[in-house]
Amino acid sequence: MKRVITLTGLAFAIGLTTMSVQAADYVAGKDYRVLDNPEKISGNAIIVREFFWYGCPHCFTLNPFMEKWAATKAKDVAFFKTPAALNPVWEASARGFYAAQLLGYENKTHDALFNAIHKDNKQIFDQVSLSKWYASKGVDQKKFNSLYNSFAVGTKIGRSQAGAKRYQLSGVPAVVIQGKYVVTGESAEVPKVVDYLVNKVRAEKK
């Protein structure tokens, strides 16, 4: 009987520890920022946007953590990679991303471009170098260049810039949840904070 009581006590202690971990909250102003004027988003999906620039070493570090998170995210979460276009150099990378996206190459080239820049030290930051690099990955160079300055890509650039302004972003990486919460950083902790805020949004919808 004594042994049973001891094991029960141990199980109770483990249970309390688990509960305390699950109950741990991330703190606004420290782990994430709450926007003063949140975006009003309709629909059932919870929107998560990751703003990045291919030349940003912090974005490169965060990328695999967000890729892993995206592969296991809940079905009610819609995730969008959003290249920031806060200056002309960033805009060039963003145009390349959207041109490749429209041609169906986003998933094939996203990680590869990060690696080319940060592992292979390649300078791929203008239309000429971007078109050559994407062509090396199978993208039709003529179609890429045609889309690069197209109305369709320009519209996406405008939305990215408007989003960055609305969310008061001054740098990257930045992950925006439901147009209301902003998480910055490059560690494996970022997706955990994102999940916490997704759950928070889910509770707010009820």
N, C-alpha and C positions, 0 to 999 in steps of 0.2 A: 504493500500500500504506500509505503514511504517513497518508493521509487516512482510510482505513478504520480504522486503529488509533485515530486521534484520535476518530472518531465512536463507536467501540466504548467508548473510555474515557469519553466524555461520557455515553453511555447507561448505563454502569456507575455513574457518579456519580449520575445521576438515579434509578437503581434504588435506590441506597443511601439517598438522601434520602426516597424514597417509603416504603421499609421503615422508616426511623426514625420517620416520621410515623405509620404504621400501628401501630408498636410502642409509641407513646406511651401511657402508662397514666394514668388518673385516680387520685387518691390518697384513700384512706379517711381521714376526719377533716378533709379539706380540701375535696375536691370532692363528697363524699357521706358519709353517716353509716351505719354498720352497727348495726342494732338488737341489743341484748344478748339479747333473747328473741324471735327471729324467729317469725313465724307459720308454721305448718305447712300448706302448700297442696298438695293432691293434684291429680292430673290433668296433662295434657300442656301446657295453656296456661300462658303466663307472664303473670301479672297485673300490670298497671300502673294505679295509681290517682292521679289528680290532685285534691288537695284545694284548694278555692278558696272565696272569698267575692266576690260581685259588687261589693261596695263597695271592695274592695282594689285600689289602683292598681298594685301589683306583679303581681297576678293578671291584671289587664287587659293589662299589658305582655307577660306570658308567654303569654297565650291564643293569639295568632296563631302563635307558634312551636310550641306543642303541637298546634294544629289541623293545621298543615302536617305535623308528625311523624305524627299519627294517620292522616292520609290515605295515608301511604306505609309504615306499620309492617308488620313481618313477619306472616305469617298465623298464626304460633303465639303471637302476643301479643294479649291481651284488654285493651282500654283502657276505663276507667270514669272519667267525670267525677264527682267526689264533693264536693258542697257541704258545707263544714265548718259545724258547728252548735255552736260552742264558747261561744256566749252567746245571749241572746234575740234580738238583732238579726240575728245570723248565721242563727239557726234560722228566722226568718221568711223570709229569702231562700231557705234550703234547702227549706222547705216549698213555696214557690212553684215552685222548680225541679222537685221531685218530682211536684207536681200537674200541671205542664205535661208532664213526661215521661210520666206515666201516660195523658195525653190525646193523646200522640203529637206533641207540639210541641217537644221538646227541641232538635232540630237547627234548627228554624225560629226559635227565640227566644234561644238561648244567646248568640251574638255580639251580637245586637240589644240585649239587656238590658245587657250590658257597655257598649256604645256609648251607650245612653240615659243611663246613670249618669255615665260618664267623659267623653263628648264633649258631651252635651247638658245635663250638670249637673242631671239630674233626681233627686229624692229618692224612690226607690222601695224602701222598706225595711220596709213593714208590709203586712198582709193587704189593707187597703183599696186602697192605691196599687198593690200588686202585681196584684190582681184586675182593676183598671181598665186597667193597662198590658197585661197578657196578653190581656184582652178586645180591646184595640185591635189586637192581632196575630192575631185570629181565634179565640182560645180562648173556649169557652162559659163565661161568667162564673159562671153558676149551678153548673155542674159543677166549675169550678175551686174555688169556695168550699166546695163539698161535700167535695171531696178534700183540701183544705188541712188540715183538722183530722181527717182520716179515720184509721182504724187502719192502712190500707196505707201512707200517708205517714208516720205515726208510727213504724211499723216501720223504714222506711228511715232516718228521722232517728236512731233508736236505733242502727242499724248504723253510721251515719256517726260518731256520738259514740263508740261502742265502738272503732271503727277508729282515730280520732284519739288515743284514750287508749292503745290498744295500741301505736301507732306513736310515741307520746311526742311528739305535735305540739303546739306552743305557738303556732303561727301559720301563715299561708299566704302564698304558694303553697308547697305541698310535694307532691312526686311520690314515691310509694312503689312500689318494684319488688319483686314477689314476697313482700311482707310482711317483707322483710329489709333493704332498702336505701332510704334517704331522701335525695332531692335537693331542695335549696332554691335559690332565685334566680329571676331574671326575664329573663335574657338568652337569646340564641340558643344559648348553650353548654349549657343545661339538657337539651334533647333529645339532644344528643351524649353527655352523661353517662348519660342514660337508656339509650341504645342500647348504650353500653359495659357497663352493668350487666345489660342484657337478655342480651347475649352471655356475660357472666359466669355468669348463672343457667343459660343454655343449656349451658354447659360443665360446670357443677356437676351437671346432671341426667344426664350421660353416665356 
